[in-house]
């Protein structure tokens, strides 16, 4: 027997039976197809269910945003004197008025509290007590959790969870979805038409004490040298300074005709505008009979070392009382005040009082008036009469004002700094 032929046939047989058969190939294919189907299902679940989740989440976010903004817009009473207890209910109603995929949005929580830009955190606080905005810097208020300035709304889909489609194959029956929004209401920045009364821009430094805090001390506005403020034409889209005719046209004319935007330059003028001054003087005399403060809301500007003009950045708004205007410096006996109604904070609290002085000597009346209302020159010294014209506290073409220490109606859009005027329109912060 040929041994070599036998060995060859044996090796051939082994090779023939070792080759994979069609049944074994089909088994491998089934495994690969099954894995591919699972992958396809996973991608389908990701695409379909993910898209469905995105829509639901976006609708919940819209509801939370709307609720938080509505609540924050009513966070204070109309006069700004206290926190409004009804703000939470407003936020909840507005949020629930929205729908998510045909189902009513559920509100998990609505909370009043404090938002800090320094820490980027919201601290719940149910207090209804207002915080004194005076003698506080912006940094101090930002870290004061008793300063209620924000509303947080959390919406969800729990009772009616988001339906799972392809996700059921992977073991997901439904998806619980929630969203959160925080709306902050700060200080007046962007000012809507007519929210500012007169074309007088007050320098920030004239409203702050040495520590950089806004406080209720009397400042003074002298257009002749611009150390505390200047005239403006309310325009933010032009070049150069404000001219006299433009300023005169908007004096005693109903306030700013267009929206003033926080952070943008506003055209100003460093110098006396005789025609505007006389018009303002006549308005003051008619409105007050020169025996009561003239309450005005005015723009606040940033005044660098160069002073006012030809343009200065708008940084907020302040509510103040014009208490006296001097048109002629050489007639103090005839023109110094002899009677003035006083706000409560200047009369020892309680109901407002009246200051009066019947002396025939105008200097005596003026110095008493200055001491009673703490009228100060820009260097923080009393604005007493002085024989030196450069040091005199009684000056021609000068407007004397006192920041109003009472609460004010909220004005404008959030964005300005603290000068005692809260904003009326909130913004989303988280």
VEXVEXLUM-600369 format. One record per residue (C-alpha): residue in three letters; x, y, z. Coordinates in steps of 0.2 Angstrom, whole numbers, plus 2048, in hexadecimal, padded with zeros to 3 digits. Example, Ala and Ser with C-alpha at 12.3 -4.5 7.8 and 13.67 -1.06 7.14 Angstrom:
2
ALA83E7EA827/SER8447FB824/
***
This chain:
430
UNK800800800/UNK8068117FB/UNK80981A80C/UNK80B82B804/UNK7FA82A7FB/UNK7F182580B/UNK7F9834814/UNK7F4840807/UNK7E283A806/UNK7E183B819/UNK7E784D819/UNK7DB85280B/UNK7CC84A816/UNK7D2854825/UNK7D286481B/UNK7C1861813/UNK7B885E824/UNK7C186D82C/UNK7BA87981F/UNK7AB883827/UNK79A87D820/UNK78C88881B/UNK78288582B/UNK79188C836/UNK79289B82A/UNK77F89F82C/UNK78189E83F/UNK78F8AB83F/UNK7858B6834/UNK7768B583F/UNK7808BB84E/UNK7878CA844/UNK7768CF83D/UNK76F8CE84F/UNK77D8D9856/UNK77A8E5847/UNK7678E684B/UNK76A8EA85D/UNK7768F8857/UNK7698FE84B/UNK75C8FE859/UNK768907865/UNK76B914857/UNK759915853/UNK755917866/UNK762925867/UNK75C92E858/UNK74992D85B/UNK74892D86E/UNK75693986F/UNK74D945863/UNK73D94386D/UNK74694687D/UNK74E956876/UNK73D95D871/UNK736959882/UNK74596088B/UNK744970880/UNK732973884/UNK735970897/UNK74397D896/UNK73898988D/UNK72B98789A/UNK7379898A8/UNK73F9998A0/UNK72D9A189E/UNK72899D8B0/UNK7399A38B7/UNK7389B48AD/UNK7269B68B1/UNK7299B48C4/UNK7389BF8C4/UNK72F9CD8BB/UNK7239CD8CA/UNK7309CA8D7/UNK72D9DB8DF/UNK71D9E58E2/UNK7199F28D6/UNK722A008E0/UNK7319F58E4/UNK72E9F68F6/UNK72E9E38FA/UNK72F9D28F3/UNK71F9CC8EB/UNK7189BC8F3/UNK70E9B88E3/UNK71D9B78D8/UNK71E9A48DB/UNK70C9A18D6/UNK70F9AC8C6/UNK71E9A28C1/UNK7159918C4/UNK7069968BA/UNK71099C8AB/UNK71B98D8AB/UNK70B9818AC/UNK70398B89E/UNK710983892/UNK70F97188B/UNK71B963887/UNK716958879/UNK70495C87C/UNK70595888F/UNK70496689C/UNK71596B8A3/UNK7189658B5/UNK7209728C1/UNK72B9698CE/UNK7309798D7/UNK72F98C8D7/UNK73B9958E3/UNK73F9A78E7/UNK7519AA8EC/UNK7629B38E8/UNK76D9B18D9/UNK77F9B58DB/UNK78A9B88CB/UNK79A9B68D5/UNK7969A48DA/UNK7899A08CC/UNK77D9998D8/UNK76B99B8DD/UNK76799B8F0/UNK7549988F4/UNK74D9A5900/UNK73B9A7904/UNK73D9B890C/UNK7319C6907/UNK73C9D490F/UNK7459E0904/UNK7579E3906/UNK75D9F5908/UNK7669F98F7/UNK76FA088FE/UNK780A08906/UNK7839F78FD/UNK78F9F48EF/UNK78B9E98E1/UNK7979DC8E7/UNK78F9DC8F8/UNK77D9DA8F1/UNK7839CC8E6/UNK7899C18F5/UNK77A9C6900/UNK76E9B78FF/UNK7619C1908/UNK75F9CC8F8/UNK7519C48EF/UNK7559C68DC/UNK7509B68D3/UNK7439A88D0/UNK7489968CC/UNK73B98B8C3/UNK73D9788C1/UNK73296F8B4/UNK73095D8B1/UNK72794E8A9/UNK7249428B6/UNK71293E8B6/UNK71293E8A3/UNK7249388A0/UNK72B93988E/UNK727929885/UNK73491D87F/UNK73391686E/UNK74190B868/UNK74890D87A/UNK73C900880/UNK7478F3877/UNK7558F8882/UNK74B8F8892/UNK74690A893/UNK73390C896/UNK73391F897/UNK73E92E89B/UNK73D93A8A9/UNK74294B8A4/UNK74495C8AD/UNK74A96D8AA/UNK74F97C8B5/UNK75098F8B2/UNK75599E8BD/UNK7509AF8B9/UNK7599BE8C1/UNK7529D08C3/UNK75F9DD8C7/UNK7619EF8C5/UNK75B9FA8B7/UNK7679FA8A8/UNK75E9FB897/UNK751A09899/UNK741A0888F/UNK73AA18887/UNK734A25893/UNK73CA1C8A2/UNK748A2A8A5/UNK741A3B8A8/UNK74DA498A4/UNK75DA4A899/UNK769A4B8A8/UNK776A3D8AA/UNK77DA3B8BB/UNK78FA358BE/UNK790A258C7/UNK79DA2C8D3/UNK791A398D9/UNK785A2B8E0/UNK793A218E9/UNK79CA238F9/UNK7AEA208FC/UNK7ABA0E8FD/UNK7A3A0C8EC/UNK791A0A8F4/UNK782A138EE/UNK77BA1D8FC/UNK76EA2A900/UNK779A39902/UNK775A498F8/UNK780A4C8E9/UNK780A5B8DD/UNK780A5D8CA/UNK789A6B8C2/UNK788A6B8AF/UNK795A798AE/UNK7A4A6D8B3/UNK79DA5B8B1/UNK7A3A558C2/UNK793A4C8C6/UNK789A4B8B6/UNK785A538A5/UNK778A56899/UNK773A4888C/UNK768A4787C/UNK764A35880/UNK76CA2F870/UNK777A2086F/UNK779A1D85D/UNK782A2D858/UNK794A34859/UNK79AA43862/UNK792A4C870/UNK780A52873/UNK77CA6386C/UNK772A71874/UNK763A70869/UNK761A5D86B/UNK763A5E87E/UNK756A6C87F/UNK74AA62874/UNK749A53880/UNK749A5E890/UNK738A5D899/UNK732A53889/UNK72CA43891/UNK73DA3A894/UNK748A2F888/UNK73FA2D878/UNK748A1C874/UNK74FA0E87E/UNK75FA11886/UNK76BA02886/UNK7769FD895/UNK7889FD892/UNK787A08882/UNK78EA1A881/UNK781A28882/UNK785A3987A/UNK788A46888/UNK78DA5888A/UNK799A5F897/UNK794A71899/UNK785A7C89C/UNK777A7B890/UNK76EA8C893/UNK75EA88889/UNK75CA77891/UNK760A7D8A3/UNK753A8B8A2/UNK746A7F89B/UNK74AA738A9/UNK749A818B6/UNK738A868B0/UNK732A748B1/UNK739A728C3/UNK731A828C9/UNK720A7D8C1/UNK720A6B8C8/UNK726A6F8DA/UNK722A828DD/UNK734A808E4/UNK72EA798F5/UNK72EA668F2/UNK73BA5A8EA/UNK73AA568D8/UNK73BA438D6/UNK743A3D8C6/UNK74BA2E8BE/UNK75BA328B5/UNK768A288AC/UNK779A248B5/UNK789A258AB/UNK79BA208AD/UNK7A6A2F8AF/UNK7B8A2C8AC/UNK7C6A388B2/UNK7C2A438A3/UNK7B0A468A9/UNK7A0A4889E/UNK7A0A4888C/UNK7A0A4687D/UNK798A35882/UNK797A2A891/UNK792A18895/UNK781A1589C/UNK782A0A8AB/UNK771A0C8B3/UNK764A178BA/UNK761A208CA/UNK751A288D2/UNK755A388DB/UNK74DA488E1/UNK752A598DA/UNK751A648E9/UNK757A758E2/UNK75DA7D8D3/UNK767A8D8D3/UNK765A988C3/UNK76EAA88CA/UNK77CAA78D6/UNK77CAB98DB/UNK76AABA8E2/UNK76BAAE8F1/UNK760AB98FC/UNK752AB88F0/UNK754AA78E9/UNK75AA9C8F8/UNK74DA8F8FD/UNK742A9390D/UNK737A8490D/UNK739A72907/UNK72FA62909/UNK73AA54910/UNK739A4290C/UNK736A3691B/UNK748A3191C/UNK74EA4391E/UNK741A4792C/UNK745A39938/UNK73AA2C931/UNK727A2B930/UNK71DA38926/UNK726A4591C/UNK72AA55924/UNK72EA6791E/UNK73EA71920/UNK73CA84921/UNK746A93926/UNK73FAA4926/UNK750AAE927/UNK751ABD91B/UNK764AB8919/UNK765AAC90A/UNK776AA5910/UNK76EAA0920/UNK75FA98918/UNK76BA8F90B/UNK777A88918/UNK769A82923/UNK761A79914/UNK772A7190F/UNK774A6B921/UNK762A64922/UNK763A5A912/UNK776A56912/UNK779A5F902/UNK78BA5C8FD/UNK797A628F0/UNK7A0A568E4/UNK7AEA558F1/UNK7A2A4F8FE/UNK7A3A5F908/UNK793A6990D/UNK78DA748FF/UNK78DA8390B/UNK78EA95904/UNK7A0A9B902/UNK7A7AAC8FD/UNK7B3AA38F2/UNK7AAAA08E1/UNK7B4A908DE/UNK7AFA888EE/UNK79EA8F8F0/UNK790A828F2/UNK783A8F8EB/UNK787A908D8/UNK77FA968C9/UNK777A8A8BD/UNK778A7C8CA/UNK76CA6D8CD/UNK76CA668DF/UNK765A548E1/UNK762A478EE/UNK762A358EA/UNK750A2E8EF/UNK752A218FC/UNK741A1A8FB/UNK73DA0B8F0/UNK739A0E8DE/UNK72FA078D0/UNK7399FA8C6/UNK73FA018B6/UNK7479FA8A6/UNK7509EA8A2/UNK75C9E28AE/UNK76E9E68AB/UNK7739F68B4/UNK77C9F98C5/UNK7749FC8D6/UNK76EA0E8D7/UNK75FA0A8E1/UNK754A068D1/UNK74F9F48CF/UNK74B9EE8BD/UNK73A9E98B7/UNK73F9DC8AA/UNK74A9CD8AF/UNK7569C28A6/UNK75A9B08A6/UNK76B9AC8AF/UNK76A9998B1/
***
